[in-house]
Amino acid sequence: MILVIDVGNTHIVLGLFDGDTLAHDWRISTKKTRTADEYGIQLKELFRASNLTNLALEGTIIASVVPPLNDVIRQACKKYFGQHPKIVGPGLKTGMPILYDNPREVGADRIVNAVAAFERFHQGLIVVDFGTATTFDCISPKGEYLGGAIAPGMGISAEALFIRASKLPRVEFSPPEKVLGKTTVDSMRSGLVYGYVALVDGLVHRLCEELPFEPKILATGGQAELIARHSRTIEEVDSTLTLHGLRIIHERNRK
């Protein structure tokens, strides 16, 4: 089995693949202060809870946008699973040309998503990933990473309202029945959900105007299902896109 680890600013998502099949997946909080031992023990407990106590791993790969945790997670994999994980970054083959002014600036998660999306559909795409930040990544019909856009995530926006506006409460991410809110909470929910839908659709429309091809619009990430239900541009949601991208890149780098 192959262990894939996506280290994000808010969550760490893990997947265990048996061949091409995602057999198990987990989501834990990202804590920059945790040690390699703490992460290693936590992973052991997740495996134990899924009856995977005698697991024999064939390989491990990590994509991280939290550089301070790279060595921590690597050490945890080495000490607790006997693995020397691959890290997505310079020197690792992705099979995708990066047409960015400085390819090293592109977040590992964005490249992994692009690889997975093109491998699945083999056409031009825009991938919208709803994470701590919301990213929009464009892939050409030839499988080239073209670039995209980055916007604040819904969680950041909601937290900013709560912190910076004294009388506004924290609210859940669920749309009210009408855009026209009649209470403060409904007004905030309307602004967060429908306002974010408008942000996504607006950016997708502008990107489509600049692209010389008609892309498929694919969404992934924590709020993808919620936004897709109200979006006029998102065509499909793949909640495990990043995990599959990590598996693909791992396969492309087998010795």
LUMSE-419252 format. One line per field, with one value per residue: x, y, z of N, C-alpha, C in turn. Coordinates in Angstrom, 2 decimals, m for minus. Example, Ala and Ser with C-alpha at 12.3 -4.5 7.8 and 13.67 -1.06 7.14 Angstrom:
n.x	c(13.19:12.85)
n.y	c(m5.69:m2.25)
n.z	c(7.80:7.08)
ca.x	c(12.30:13.67)
ca.y	c(m4.50:m1.06)
ca.z	c(7.80:7.14)
c.x	c(13.20:12.90)
c.y	c(m3.30:0.03)
c.z	c(7.80:7.87)
This chain:
n.x	c(0.83:0.32:1.09:m0.22:0.22:m1.16:m0.26:m1.74:m2.51:m4.54:m5.59:m4.34:m4.45:m4.77:m4.16:m4.62:m3.56:m4.48:m3.14:m4.67:m6.80:m8.37:m8.20:m8.46:m9.02:m8.13:m8.53:m6.82:m6.06:m3.85:m0.99:1.55:3.26:3.47:5.41:7.59:7.24:4.69:3.05:3.64:2.67:m0.02:m0.72:m0.30:m2.36:m4.60:m4.39:m4.64:m7.27:m8.58:m8.19:m5.62:m3.21:m1.05:0.15:1.90:3.82:4.49:5.47:5.74:4.48:4.62:2.90:3.29:2.35:3.29:6.13:7.66:6.78:7.66:10.09:9.36:7.12:8.37:10.30:8.60:7.42:9.66:10.58:8.37:7.25:9.22:9.75:11.01:9.93:8.87:9.03:6.94:8.17:10.92:12.97:11.46:9.66:6.82:5.54:4.28:4.59:5.50:4.32:5.02:6.23:8.20:8.65:9.18:7.70:5.12:2.61:2.83:0.48:m1.14:0.06:m0.13:m2.93:m3.45:m2.09:m3.54:m6.12:m5.75:m4.85:m7.13:m9.10:m7.95:m8.03:m8.40:m8.57:m10.01:m9.15:m10.64:m9.79:m10.89:m9.57:m7.61:m6.75:m8.41:m7.81:m7.31:m6.60:m5.20:m5.12:m3.73:m5.02:m2.97:m1.84:m0.35:0.69:m0.66:m1.00:m2.87:m5.18:m5.39:m7.37:m8.69:m9.70:m12.96:m13.10:m11.13:m12.26:m14.67:m13.67:m12.28:m14.38:m15.58:m13.50:m12.74:m15.05:m16.89:m19.52:m20.38:m21.16:m19.66:m20.50:m22.17:m21.29:m23.67:m26.21:m28.71:m32.33:m33.01:m31.26:m31.55:m31.08:m32.77:m31.99:m29.10:m27.40:m28.37:m27.86:m25.07:m24.49:m25.55:m23.89:m21.40:m21.75:m23.30:m21.99:m19.45:m19.88:m20.41:m17.89:m16.34:m17.62:m17.33:m14.50:m13.89:m15.28:m13.80:m11.26:m11.86:m12.38:m9.83:m8.52:m7.51:m9.13:m11.95:m12.52:m12.99:m14.63:m13.57:m13.97:m12.54:m11.72:m12.52:m14.97:m16.10:m18.36:m20.51:m20.33:m20.47:m23.10:m24.51:m23.22:m22.80:m20.88:m19.14:m18.65:m18.19:m17.36:m14.58:m13.64:m11.40:m9.27:m6.61:m5.32:m5.32:m3.74:m1.26:m0.75:m0.42:1.86:3.70:3.82:5.01:7.54:8.73:11.48)
n.y	c(m1.20:2.34:5.29:8.49:11.95:15.00:18.05:20.74:24.21:24.29:21.71:18.32:15.93:12.52:9.59:6.16:3.98:1.14:m0.21:1.40:2.17:4.11:3.20:3.95:7.02:9.96:12.89:15.33:17.89:20.57:21.21:23.24:23.09:20.48:17.53:15.18:12.70:13.01:13.30:10.86:8.96:9.67:9.00:6.24:5.57:6.24:4.34:2.04:2.29:1.78:m0.85:m1.57:m2.59:m4.24:m3.17:m3.02:m0.83:0.26:2.58:6.19:9.48:13.03:16.11:19.46:22.61:23.85:24.63:24.44:22.00:20.00:18.48:17.43:15.75:14.03:12.83:11.53:9.61:8.10:7.16:5.79:4.21:3.26:4.50:6.46:9.20:10.57:13.98:16.35:18.56:20.57:18.52:16.24:14.22:15.26:15.02:17.07:20.03:23.18:26.20:28.75:31.90:31.63:28.50:27.33:28.75:27.84:26.34:23.11:21.64:22.70:21.91:19.13:18.78:19.66:17.73:15.41:16.09:16.43:13.90:12.44:13.54:14.42:16.86:20.45:22.34:24.07:24.06:24.36:24.85:24.56:25.59:26.67:28.95:29.83:28.39:28.80:26.98:26.61:24.37:23.35:21.96:20.31:19.40:21.17:23.18:26.28:28.46:30.71:31.84:33.21:33.36:34.62:32.09:30.73:30.29:32.03:34.48:34.49:34.39:36.79:38.64:38.10:38.72:41.36:42.89:44.03:43.40:41.26:37.81:34.47:32.33:29.51:27.74:27.75:28.17:30.73:30.69:32.73:35.23:37.79:38.74:38.68:38.76:39.35:37.10:35.55:37.36:37.45:34.78:34.68:36.54:35.27:32.69:33.00:35.24:34.20:32.27:33.97:35.18:32.96:32.16:34.53:34.83:32.48:32.93:35.14:34.01:32.10:33.78:34.59:32.30:30.24:28.11:25.98:25.29:22.49:22.71:21.97:21.12:20.96:20.17:21.47:23.07:22.57:21.02:22.44:25.04:24.31:23.48:25.79:27.18:28.45:27.70:25.61:22.30:19.73:17.86:16.68:15.26:13.94:14.57:15.63:13.62:11.51:12.67:12.74:9.99:9.38:10.90:9.68:7.15:7.85:8.34:6.05:3.90)
n.z	c(0.00:m0.53:1.16:1.21:1.80:2.42:3.34:4.62:5.44:7.34:7.66:7.68:5.28:4.76:2.83:1.98:m0.37:m2.20:m4.76:m7.43:m5.97:m3.52:m0.39:2.31:4.06:5.91:8.00:9.75:12.20:11.39:13.16:13.96:16.07:16.91:17.47:15.72:16.94:18.08:15.80:14.56:16.42:16.37:13.73:13.87:15.65:14.11:12.08:13.63:14.55:12.23:11.86:10.89:11.83:11.15:8.92:5.87:4.29:0.98:0.02:0.46:0.06:0.13:m0.02:0.68:2.01:4.14:5.15:7.67:8.70:7.07:7.56:10.01:9.51:7.73:9.41:11.20:9.53:8.89:11.42:12.56:10.57:8.98:6.58:3.84:2.80:m0.37:m1.40:m2.77:m5.09:m6.38:m8.40:m8.26:m10.44:m12.18:m14.56:m15.81:m17.59:m16.25:m16.78:m15.59:m14.42:m12.44:m11.71:m9.20:m7.39:m7.36:m5.46:m3.95:m3.66:m5.64:m8.03:m7.74:m7.76:m10.37:m11.91:m11.23:m12.15:m14.93:m15.63:m15.19:m16.92:m19.33:m20.84:m21.37:m18.36:m15.50:m12.22:m9.14:m5.89:m2.68:0.06:2.88:1.56:m1.49:m4.52:m8.03:m10.76:m13.93:m16.63:m19.65:m22.80:m23.63:m21.36:m19.76:m17.04:m16.50:m14.81:m12.64:m10.17:m6.83:m3.97:m0.81:1.51:2.47:5.23:6.25:5.50:6.97:9.59:9.69:9.61:12.09:13.89:13.30:13.32:15.85:16.69:15.25:14.99:15.07:12.38:10.82:7.79:5.89:3.49:3.66:3.13:1.40:m0.47:0.43:3.52:6.69:9.26:11.32:11.41:9.22:7.19:7.23:6.62:4.07:2.73:3.00:1.78:m0.73:m1.65:m1.93:m3.85:m6.00:m6.24:m7.02:m9.44:m10.87:m11.12:m12.51:m14.93:m15.90:m16.19:m18.14:m20.30:m20.95:m21.68:m24.42:m25.03:m24.29:m21.05:m18.77:m15.65:m12.55:m9.14:m5.83:m2.39:0.96:1.05:m1.37:m2.24:m1.10:m2.33:m5.02:m5.32:m5.69:m7.61:m10.95:m12.66:m11.86:m12.74:m11.82:m8.84:m7.08:m4.34:m3.44:m5.01:m4.68:m3.21:m5.04:m7.00:m5.69:m5.49:m8.22:m8.90:m7.22:m8.43:m10.83:m10.08:m9.22:m8.71)
ca.x	c(0.00:1.01:0.57:m0.06:m0.02:m1.33:m0.12:m2.28:m2.39:m5.57:m5.73:m3.50:m5.30:m3.98:m4.84:m3.92:m3.96:m4.21:m3.14:m5.30:m8.00:m8.21:m8.80:m8.77:m8.54:m8.33:m8.26:m6.45:m5.71:m2.45:m0.43:2.97:4.06:3.58:6.69:7.53:6.66:3.25:2.41:3.80:1.73:m1.37:m0.93:m0.43:m3.69:m5.56:m4.30:m5.17:m8.72:m9.09:m7.74:m4.47:m2.06:0.07:0.26:3.22:3.80:5.43:6.02:5.06:4.74:4.08:2.80:3.16:2.44:3.71:7.53:8.18:6.36:8.20:11.01:8.64:6.35:9.35:10.88:7.55:7.29:10.86:10.69:7.24:6.83:10.37:9.61:11.72:8.92:9.13:8.42:6.63:8.94:12.00:13.67:10.51:8.98:5.37:5.00:3.52:5.35:5.00:4.52:4.93:7.47:9.13:7.94:9.36:6.73:3.80:2.40:2.82:m0.90:m1.70:0.61:m0.70:m4.30:m3.41:m1.69:m4.66:m7.24:m5.46:m4.78:m8.48:m9.97:m7.18:m8.53:m8.16:m9.39:m9.76:m9.38:m10.88:m9.53:m11.37:m8.80:m7.38:m6.93:m9.07:m6.93:m7.85:m5.46:m5.56:m4.32:m3.99:m5.39:m1.76:m1.36:0.61:0.19:m0.58:m1.09:m4.23:m5.50:m5.50:m8.26:m8.85:m10.69:m14.18:m12.81:m10.41:m13.22:m15.59:m12.92:m11.98:m15.60:m15.78:m12.43:m12.62:m16.34:m17.16:m20.87:m20.74:m20.82:m19.25:m21.68:m21.89:m21.31:m24.87:m26.92:m30.10:m33.28:m32.99:m30.07:m31.93:m31.15:m33.63:m31.32:m27.66:m26.80:m28.72:m27.16:m23.69:m24.46:m25.79:m22.69:m20.32:m21.99:m23.64:m20.90:m18.32:m20.29:m20.22:m16.45:m15.87:m18.14:m16.73:m13.12:m13.90:m15.67:m12.69:m10.21:m12.31:m12.24:m8.42:m8.00:m7.83:m9.86:m13.08:m12.10:m13.89:m14.44:m13.56:m13.75:m12.14:m11.50:m13.50:m16.26:m16.42:m19.74:m21.42:m20.32:m20.89:m24.57:m25.08:m22.40:m23.22:m19.73:m18.53:m19.31:m18.00:m16.59:m13.79:m13.15:m10.13:m8.40:m5.22:m4.78:m5.06:m2.58:m0.06:m0.51:0.07:3.23:4.51:4.03:5.91:8.88:9.23:12.77)
ca.y	c(0.00:3.62:6.33:9.83:12.93:16.37:18.93:22.07:25.15:24.03:20.27:17.33:14.87:11.33:8.54:4.89:3.40:m0.25:m0.03:2.68:2.36:4.78:2.27:4.67:8.41:10.62:14.33:15.77:19.31:20.94:21.88:23.45:22.84:19.05:16.90:13.99:11.63:13.22:12.95:9.43:8.24:9.95:8.17:4.86:5.41:6.24:3.03:1.04:2.43:1.22:m2.26:m1.65:m2.67:m4.95:m2.58:m2.98:0.23:0.16:3.90:7.35:10.74:14.18:17.45:20.35:24.07:24.32:24.21:23.99:20.64:19.02:17.57:16.78:14.64:13.08:12.07:10.65:8.47:7.27:6.51:4.94:3.33:2.84:5.06:7.67:9.71:11.54:15.28:17.02:19.79:20.47:17.24:15.14:14.27:15.33:14.75:18.23:21.26:24.29:27.43:29.83:32.67:30.92:27.28:27.00:29.49:27.20:25.45:21.69:21.17:23.16:21.03:17.80:18.84:19.77:16.43:14.48:16.50:16.14:12.44:11.90:14.02:14.62:18.03:21.69:22.44:24.97:23.35:25.27:24.11:25.31:25.31:27.89:29.85:29.20:28.52:28.53:26.53:26.36:23.35:23.39:20.66:19.51:18.98:22.13:24.05:27.63:29.50:30.84:32.92:32.82:34.23:34.16:31.04:31.10:30.34:33.28:35.58:34.46:34.72:38.23:39.35:37.91:39.37:42.80:43.58:43.67:42.92:40.14:36.51:33.39:31.67:28.30:27.90:27.17:29.28:30.99:30.40:33.83:36.08:38.95:38.32:39.46:38.80:39.52:35.81:35.19:38.29:37.01:33.52:35.03:37.15:34.29:31.62:33.51:36.12:33.38:31.70:35.02:35.31:31.82:32.23:35.69:34.55:31.45:33.59:35.96:33.11:31.51:34.79:34.70:31.01:29.98:26.85:25.90:24.34:21.87:23.33:20.92:21.67:20.05:20.88:21.39:23.71:22.40:20.55:23.53:26.08:23.74:23.38:27.09:27.78:28.27:27.35:24.34:21.18:18.47:17.92:15.49:15.60:13.25:14.87:15.80:12.33:10.76:13.29:12.27:8.60:9.40:11.38:8.63:6.11:8.38:8.47:4.76:3.54)
ca.z	c(0.00:m0.61:2.04:0.65:2.87:1.93:4.50:4.37:6.56:8.33:7.87:7.01:4.74:4.49:2.10:1.84:m1.65:m2.57:m6.20:m7.80:m5.14:m2.24:0.57:3.54:4.13:7.20:8.05:11.10:12.27:11.25:14.34:13.68:17.28:17.18:17.16:14.88:17.75:18.23:14.53:14.33:17.28:15.88:12.54:14.34:16.23:13.00:11.45:14.56:14.57:10.97:11.82:9.99:12.74:10.51:7.60:5.23:3.29:m0.14:m0.26:1.04:m0.63:0.86:m0.59:1.83:1.87:5.47:5.18:8.98:9.02:6.13:8.24:11.11:8.95:7.17:10.52:11.73:8.61:8.99:12.73:12.92:9.49:8.22:5.24:3.44:1.86:m1.43:m1.16:m4.04:m5.22:m7.37:m8.43:m8.36:m11.73:m12.15:m15.89:m16.28:m17.75:m15.43:m17.54:m14.60:m14.51:m11.57:m11.33:m7.79:m6.58:m7.39:m4.32:m4.29:m3.77:m6.92:m9.06:m7.54:m8.26:m11.83:m12.44:m11.06:m13.00:m16.34:m15.77:m15.20:m18.00:m20.57:m21.57:m20.66:m17.15:m14.38:m10.95:m8.02:m4.65:m1.53:1.26:3.64:0.43:m2.63:m5.67:m9.35:m11.54:m15.32:m17.30:m21.09:m23.39:m23.80:m20.05:m19.23:m15.97:m17.05:m13.78:m12.13:m9.23:m5.43:m3.19:0.58:1.69:3.20:6.65:6.52:5.37:8.11:10.80:9.63:10.02:13.53:14.65:13.04:13.53:17.24:16.96:14.37:15.60:14.17:11.80:10.06:6.34:5.27:2.85:4.06:2.05:0.45:m0.42:1.24:4.91:7.58:10.54:11.15:11.09:7.84:6.30:7.15:5.87:2.67:2.18:2.91:0.81:m2.06:m2.07:m2.35:m5.14:m7.01:m6.42:m7.81:m10.81:m11.53:m11.49:m13.55:m16.18:m16.38:m16.65:m19.41:m21.35:m21.32:m22.16:m25.83:m25.14:m23.35:m20.02:m17.82:m14.33:m11.53:m7.80:m4.77:m1.13:2.03:0.78:m2.79:m2.42:m0.75:m3.34:m6.30:m5.36:m6.05:m8.67:m12.34:m13.49:m11.45:m13.40:m11.11:m7.60:m6.75:m3.00:m3.17:m6.16:m4.27:m2.82:m6.27:m7.64:m5.00:m5.91:m9.60:m8.89:m6.62:m9.45:m11.86:m9.52:m8.75:m9.29)
c.x	c(0.87:0.32:0.84:m0.50:m0.05:m1.35:m0.58:m2.15:m3.38:m5.68:m4.62:m4.43:m4.40:m4.82:m3.98:m4.45:m3.54:m4.30:m3.68:m6.48:m7.66:m8.96:m9.24:m8.32:m8.94:m8.01:m7.97:m6.07:m4.21:m2.01:1.07:3.85:4.20:4.94:6.48:6.91:5.15:2.51:2.50:2.81:0.30:m1.69:m1.10:m1.83:m4.77:m5.58:m4.93:m6.71:m9.36:m8.63:m6.59:m3.18:m0.85:0.32:1.70:3.16:4.87:6.09:5.17:5.43:4.00:4.01:2.52:3.24:2.82:5.16:8.05:7.81:6.97:9.10:10.32:7.88:7.29:9.93:9.86:7.39:8.48:10.88:9.60:6.80:7.99:10.38:10.49:10.85:9.49:8.40:8.16:7.34:9.99:12.74:12.77:9.73:7.47:4.75:4.22:4.44:4.69:5.31:4.25:6.23:8.57:8.42:8.07:8.36:5.39:3.68:2.29:1.41:m1.51:m1.21:m0.01:m2.14:m4.34:m3.07:m2.86:m5.81:m6.97:m5.38:m6.17:m9.26:m9.26:m7.78:m8.15:m9.11:m9.07:m10.12:m9.51:m10.75:m9.89:m10.62:m8.70:m7.39:m7.71:m8.23:m7.66:m6.67:m5.89:m4.58:m4.72:m4.43:m4.19:m1.18:m0.30:m0.05:0.42:m0.51:m2.52:m4.40:m5.61:m6.37:m8.30:m9.92:m11.89:m13.92:m12.10:m11.37:m14.16:m14.89:m12.58:m13.20:m15.79:m14.76:m12.48:m13.91:m16.89:m18.52:m21.27:m20.28:m20.15:m20.51:m21.23:m21.96:m22.50:m25.70:m28.30:m31.02:m33.26:m31.70:m30.33:m32.12:m32.00:m33.09:m29.83:m27.00:m27.11:m28.02:m25.70:m23.58:m24.66:m24.53:m21.56:m20.55:m22.26:m22.58:m19.72:m18.62:m20.05:m18.74:m15.92:m16.34:m17.53:m15.31:m13.04:m14.26:m14.50:m11.53:m10.59:m12.17:m10.79:m7.85:m8.41:m8.53:m10.99:m12.76:m13.27:m13.60:m14.65:m13.25:m13.34:m11.96:m12.71:m14.88:m16.73:m17.87:m20.73:m21.48:m20.81:m22.40:m25.21:m24.33:m22.99:m22.07:m19.11:m19.33:m19.24:m17.15:m15.86:m13.08:m11.80:m9.11:m6.94:m4.58:m4.45:m3.87:m1.27:0.27:0.10:1.53:4.17:4.82:5.03:7.34:9.38:10.55:12.60)
c.y	c(1.26:4.63:7.69:10.84:14.32:17.30:20.34:22.95:24.87:22.56:19.50:16.20:13.72:10.32:7.30:4.19:1.94:m0.28:1.34:3.04:3.05:3.96:2.96:6.12:9.02:12.10:14.70:17.25:19.51:21.71:22.01:23.12:21.36:18.52:15.71:12.82:11.78:12.86:11.45:8.61:8.44:9.11:6.71:4.60:5.41:4.88:1.95:1.09:1.87:m0.22:m2.47:m1.78:m3.35:m4.45:m2.57:m1.96:0.00:1.50:4.99:8.59:11.86:15.39:18.40:21.81:24.69:23.88:23.77:22.55:19.58:18.00:16.79:15.56:13.59:12.21:11.10:9.41:7.52:6.48:5.49:3.96:2.85:3.35:6.31:8.35:10.63:12.84:15.95:18.36:19.62:19.15:16.04:15.29:14.30:14.94:15.90:19.44:22.40:25.59:28.64:30.59:32.05:29.67:26.91:27.71:28.77:26.22:24.00:21.17:21.54:22.26:19.64:17.75:18.86:18.44:15.46:14.80:16.14:14.64:11.84:12.29:14.23:15.72:19.28:21.85:23.70:24.19:24.39:24.47:25.00:24.87:26.55:29.09:29.10:29.46:28.13:28.20:26.09:25.37:23.35:22.02:19.75:19.06:19.87:22.94:25.50:28.73:29.60:32.03:32.34:33.85:33.74:33.07:31.51:31.20:31.61:34.46:35.64:34.87:36.21:39.05:39.28:38.71:40.88:43.58:43.13:43.01:41.73:38.82:35.58:32.70:30.42:28.59:27.15:28.32:29.49:30.73:31.49:34.63:37.29:38.52:39.25:39.48:38.97:38.21:35.41:36.10:37.88:35.71:33.76:35.61:36.16:33.27:32.17:34.49:35.34:32.67:32.71:35.24:34.19:31.93:33.40:35.43:33.48:32.06:34.40:35.10:32.49:32.50:34.90:33.41:30.77:28.65:26.87:24.86:23.68:22.46:22.27:21.54:20.57:20.85:20.92:21.94:23.49:21.99:21.67:24.57:25.56:23.67:24.68:27.77:27.50:27.82:25.99:23.18:19.89:18.70:16.60:15.77:14.96:13.50:14.92:14.48:11.49:11.35:12.85:10.84:8.57:9.84:10.36:7.55:6.58:8.50:7.16:4.45:2.32)
c.z	c(0.00:0.31:1.40:1.71:2.25:3.14:4.12:5.60:7.67:8.67:7.15:6.58:4.33:3.72:2.00:0.59:m1.74:m4.09:m6.54:m6.91:m3.83:m1.19:1.86:3.39:5.46:7.07:9.50:11.04:12.08:12.48:14.15:14.88:17.60:16.75:16.23:15.65:17.87:16.95:14.27:15.14:16.81:14.64:12.93:14.89:15.15:12.31:12.33:14.58:13.30:10.76:10.84:10.80:12.11:9.10:7.11:4.09:2.23:m0.44:0.36:0.24:0.08:m0.06:0.56:1.41:3.20:5.66:6.55:9.33:8.11:6.81:9.36:10.59:8.36:8.29:11.12:10.85:8.73:10.30:12.98:11.83:8.63:6.79:5.05:2.38:0.79:m1.07:m2.50:m4.07:m6.29:m7.26:m8.52:m9.67:m11.53:m13.48:m16.46:m16.41:m16.96:m16.15:m16.65:m14.70:m13.66:m11.07:m9.86:m6.88:m6.47:m6.23:m4.76:m4.49:m5.11:m8.06:m8.96:m8.06:m9.78:m12.48:m12.37:m12.00:m14.46:m16.58:m15.87:m16.46:m19.34:m21.44:m20.78:m19.49:m16.36:m13.12:m9.84:m6.73:m3.46:m0.29:2.12:2.71:m0.63:m3.86:m6.95:m10.26:m12.92:m15.95:m18.77:m21.60:m23.64:m22.45:m19.48:m18.11:m16.40:m16.01:m13.27:m11.22:m7.83:m4.71:m1.75:0.66:2.49:4.69:7.05:6.49:6.57:9.40:10.84:10.05:11.52:14.33:14.51:13.26:14.89:17.46:16.09:14.97:14.58:13.64:11.04:8.57:5.76:4.70:3.44:2.86:0.98:0.62:0.48:2.69:5.75:9.01:10.27:10.75:9.66:6.84:6.14:6.36:4.39:2.03:2.01:1.81:m0.58:m2.57:m2.57:m3.67:m6.25:m7.28:m7.32:m9.25:m11.57:m11.98:m12.59:m14.90:m16.75:m16.89:m18.00:m20.56:m21.84:m21.90:m23.61:m26.05:m24.11:m22.28:m19.29:m16.46:m13.26:m10.18:m6.84:m3.49:m0.23:1.73:m0.65:m3.01:m2.17:m1.87:m4.68:m6.43:m5.85:m7.20:m10.05:m13.23:m13.13:m12.02:m12.61:m9.87:m7.42:m5.43:m2.69:m4.28:m5.76:m3.90:m4.06:m7.02:m7.00:m5.39:m7.32:m9.64:m8.26:m7.66:m10.50:m11.37:m8.90:m9.43:m10.20)
